[in-house]
C-alpha cells in the first residue's frame, strides 16, 4: 500500500544542516527534472520582484519567499516530515510516528518542485505550487505529468494506492484501477435538515488522521474493498463515493465526519 498526500503551503525553515542532495531523493531518475525546475525557480526569483511574485501567486507581503527561492541549492535542508506543516501534517505527525518506530515509507508526498518525496527525504524551505508556470519550463504540473509517468508507475507496481491528494496535485500522476480516492464530507444538521459538504479543515485533518491510523495499524490491504473494511475497522464511517467513470478508474470512497475528536 502506498498513501499519496499533498504538500503544505506552510513550511518550516531547516537550520544548520547540509543542502539538498538531489541524488538521495526517492526515484533518483527524476534528478534531471528536479534540477531543471530548481534552476528555473531560482532564476525567476532573481528577476524582477513584481513579475516573480505574480508568477508564484504571492503578495507583496510575501516577497521574503523570493530570497529563499534564490538560494535553494545551498540552503539548509531538513526531512520533509519536519519541513511540511499545517492542518494535515499536524494531524498526521510524521515525526512522532518515526520516533515510535512506525514505518512511514508507505507515504509519498507530492510536490510541484520535487515531484514526489518520502517523509525522510531532505529538502529546503521553498515556495512553488502546482499552478505555477516557470520561465523556459512552462507549467510545472505538465512537466511532472511527463516526468513521473513511467518511473512512478514502475515504483508503484501492483501495490494498492490510497490517493489523498488535493485536486492540483492529483493531476501530476494518475493511478490505475487498483487505487482508492477519498473524499471527506462534513455532516451537520441545520434547521432540521442534514447537510453534507467538503470543508477544508475537516478534509485536511481527517486525511492526516486517517493516514496516521493506517500506518499505525501495520496492515497492508491490497485491494480497494480490503482498504474500505480496514478504514471502517479503524472507526470511520465509510460510504461508496461517486461511481467510477471507467473500469480503469480508481474506486471512490466517502468518509463522513460529524466532529473532529481530539486524540
C-alpha positions in Angstrom: 0.0 0.0 0.0 1.2 3.5 -0.9 -0.5 6.6 0.6 -0.3 9.7 -1.6 -0.6 13.1 0.2 -0.3 16.7 -0.9 2.4 19.0 0.3 1.6 22.0 2.5 1.8 25.7 1.7 3.3 26.4 5.1 6.8 25.1 5.7 9.4 25.2 8.4 12.9 26.5 7.9 15.7 24.0 8.5 18.8 25.4 10.0 22.5 24.4 10.4 22.2 21.4 8.0 23.6 20.4 4.7 21.8 21.4 1.5 19.6 19.2 -0.6 21.2 16.2 -2.4 19.0 15.6 -5.4 20.5 12.1 -5.9 19.3 11.0 -2.5 15.6 11.7 -3.1 13.2 8.9 -3.9 13.2 8.0 -7.6 16.7 9.4 -8.3 16.0 9.1 -12.0 13.9 12.3 -11.6 17.1 14.2 -10.8 17.3 16.0 -14.2 13.7 17.2 -13.9 14.3 18.3 -10.3 17.5 20.1 -11.2 15.8 21.9 -14.2 12.9 23.1 -12.1 15.3 24.2 -9.3 17.3 26.3 -11.7 14.2 27.8 -13.3 12.6 28.7 -9.9 15.9 30.3 -8.7 16.2 32.2 -11.9 12.6 33.5 -11.6 13.3 34.7 -8.0 16.4 36.6 -9.1 14.4 38.6 -11.7 12.0 41.4 -11.3 10.2 41.0 -8.0 6.7 42.0 -9.2 6.8 39.5 -12.1 8.2 36.8 -9.8 5.5 37.4 -7.2 2.8 37.3 -9.8 4.1 34.1 -11.3 4.2 32.4 -7.9 0.8 33.7 -6.8 2.4 35.6 -3.9 1.5 39.0 -2.4 4.0 41.9 -1.8 4.0 40.9 1.9 5.4 37.5 0.9 8.3 38.9 -1.0 10.7 37.3 1.5 9.9 34.0 -0.1 11.8 35.1 -3.2 15.0 35.3 -1.2 14.6 31.7 -0.1 13.9 30.6 -3.6 17.1 32.2 -4.8 19.2 30.0 -2.6 17.6 26.7 -2.9 20.7 24.8 -3.9 22.7 26.0 -0.9 20.0 26.4 1.7 19.9 24.1 4.8 17.7 21.0 4.1 15.6 19.0 6.6 13.4 16.0 6.4 10.2 16.6 4.5 8.3 15.2 7.5 9.5 18.2 9.5 9.5 20.8 6.8 5.9 20.4 5.8 3.4 21.7 8.4 -0.3 22.8 8.5 -3.5 21.0 9.4 -2.9 17.7 7.6 0.7 17.3 8.8 -0.2 18.4 12.3 -2.8 15.6 12.4 -0.5 13.1 10.8 2.5 13.9 13.0 5.1 12.0 11.0 8.0 12.8 13.4 6.1 11.2 16.3 5.4 8.1 14.2 9.0 7.8 13.3 10.1 8.3 17.0 7.8 5.4 17.9 9.2 3.1 15.2 6.2 3.2 12.9 7.2 2.8 9.3 6.4 5.9 7.2 7.9 4.7 3.9 4.5 3.9 2.6 3.8 7.7 2.3 4.6 9.6 -0.8 4.4 13.4 -0.7 3.7 15.1 -4.0 5.4 18.4 -4.7 5.4 21.0 -7.5 9.2 21.3 -7.1 10.4 17.8 -6.2 7.7 15.6 -7.9 7.4 13.1 -5.1 9.2 12.7 -1.7 9.5 10.2 1.1 9.0 11.7 4.6 12.7 11.2 5.3 13.9 12.9 2.1 15.7 16.2 2.9 14.6 19.4 1.3 15.0 23.2 2.0 12.2 25.7 2.6 10.8 26.7 -0.8 7.7 28.3 -2.3 6.2 26.8 -5.5 2.7 25.4 -6.1 1.3 23.1 -8.7 -0.3 26.0 -10.6 3.0 27.8 -11.3 4.5 28.4 -14.7 8.3 28.9 -14.8 10.4 30.6 -17.5 11.8 28.2 -20.0 9.8 25.3 -18.4 6.2 26.3 -18.6 3.6 24.6 -16.4 5.3 22.6 -13.5 2.2 20.3 -13.5 2.7 19.5 -17.2 6.4 18.9 -16.6 5.7 16.4 -13.8 2.9 14.6 -15.6 5.5 13.7 -18.2 8.5 13.1 -15.9 6.5 11.0 -13.3 4.5 8.8 -15.6 7.0 5.9 -16.2 9.2 5.9 -13.1 6.3 6.3 -10.6 4.2 3.7 -12.3 7.0 1.2 -12.1 7.7 2.1 -8.5 4.0 1.6 -7.6 3.7 -1.7 -9.4 0.7 -3.7 -8.2 0.5 -2.1 -4.8 -2.8 -0.5 -3.7 -2.7 3.3 -3.9 -4.6 5.4 -1.4 -4.9 8.8 -3.0 -5.5 11.6 -0.5 -4.1 14.4 -2.7 -5.9 17.7 -3.4 -7.0 18.4 -6.9 -4.0 20.3 -8.1 -1.6 17.6 -7.1 -3.8 14.7 -8.1 -3.2 15.7 -11.7 0.6 15.2 -11.5 0.2 11.4 -11.8 -2.9 9.3 -12.3 -3.1 5.8 -10.7 -4.8 2.9 -12.3 -7.8 0.8 -11.1 -6.1 -0.6 -8.0 -6.4 2.7 -6.2 -8.8 4.5 -3.9 -9.6 8.2 -3.8 -11.1 9.6 -0.6 -13.5 12.5 -0.1 -14.2 13.8 3.4 -17.8 15.1 3.9 -18.7 17.1 7.0 -22.2 16.2 8.1 -24.2 18.7 10.1 -27.8 19.5 10.9 -29.2 22.9 10.1 -32.9 23.8 10.7 -33.7 20.1 10.9 -32.0 19.3 7.6 -29.0 17.1 7.4 -26.4 18.5 5.0 -23.0 17.3 3.8 -20.2 19.4 2.4 -16.5 19.3 1.8 -15.0 21.6 4.4 -11.2 22.4 4.1 -10.3 22.0 7.8 -12.3 18.7 8.3 -10.9 17.4 5.0 -7.3 18.0 5.8 -7.4 17.0 9.4 -9.3 13.8 8.7 -6.9 12.8 5.9 -4.0 13.4 8.2 -5.6 11.3 11.0 -6.6 8.6 8.5 -3.0 8.3 7.2 -1.7 8.1 10.7 -4.2 5.4 11.6 -3.4 3.3 8.5 0.3 3.5 9.3 -0.2 2.6 13.0 -2.4 -0.4 12.0 0.6 -2.1 10.3 -1.9 -3.6 7.8 -1.2 -3.8 4.1 -4.5 -4.0 2.2 -4.0 -5.0 -1.4 -7.4 -4.2 -2.9 -9.9 -1.3 -2.5 -12.5 -3.4 -0.7 -9.9 -4.5 1.8 -9.0 -0.9 2.4 -12.6 0.1 3.0 -13.0 -2.7 5.5 -9.8 -1.6 7.3 -11.0 2.1 7.4 -14.3 1.0 8.9 -12.5 -1.1 11.5 -10.5 1.9 12.4 -13.7 3.7 13.4 -14.6 5.7 10.4 -18.0 6.0 8.7 -17.3 4.9 5.1 -19.7 5.0 2.2 -19.2 4.4 -1.5 -18.3 7.6 -3.3 -19.2 8.7 -6.8 -19.2 5.9 -9.4 -16.1 5.5 -11.5 -16.2 6.9 -14.9 -14.4 3.9 -16.4 -13.4 0.4 -15.4 -9.7 1.6 -15.1 -10.6 4.5 -12.8 -9.9 4.4 -9.0 -12.6 3.4 -6.5 -14.1 6.4 -4.7 -14.8 6.3 -1.0 -16.6 9.0 1.1 -15.7 9.4 4.8 -18.4 11.1 6.7 -17.3 13.2 9.7 -19.6 14.9 12.2 -16.9 16.3 14.5 -13.2 16.2 14.9 -12.4 14.3 18.1 -9.3 15.0 20.0 -6.9 12.1 20.0 
